[in-house]
Amino acid sequence: MEKKICVLYADDDADDVELFQEILREIDRSILFLYAADGLQALKVLREAIVLPDIVFLDINMPLINGKECLMEIRRDKYLKKLPVVMYSTSSTENEVVRCLELGASDYLCKATNYAKLRQDLESILKNLKSSQVYKIN
């Protein structure tokens, strides 16, 4: 039996969360979906988790703790630092992408304006997650 993938998604935009969850459900109904409304809540979920999610998607622009600050906290925590983190933002400037990768992001995904493109991007990331030894945490 194949292990179910668990995804934590942090974003303060309810419409983006709904779309993201809908696409994940279409890709694979067995994906476990965790949600946080901001970076602070994401850190709380991660630090209190009995089993860590397989991958984290962080929006950059969130209240309390933004995505980059959350990423830095994850990379500083000895229990969380190897967790794959994908930054997920409307910004596609090269400076933003490079900065997030320098801070330790595993990948950077631009919020697609097109449903099919977002689905394709998420499918690709999840396929890589399943096949990559680097992403296997447990």
Summary of the structure (lengths in Angstrom):
residues: 138
radius of gyration: 13.8
end to end distance: 15.8
largest distance: 42.0
contacts: 415
relative contact order: 0.17
helix: 43%
strand: 17%
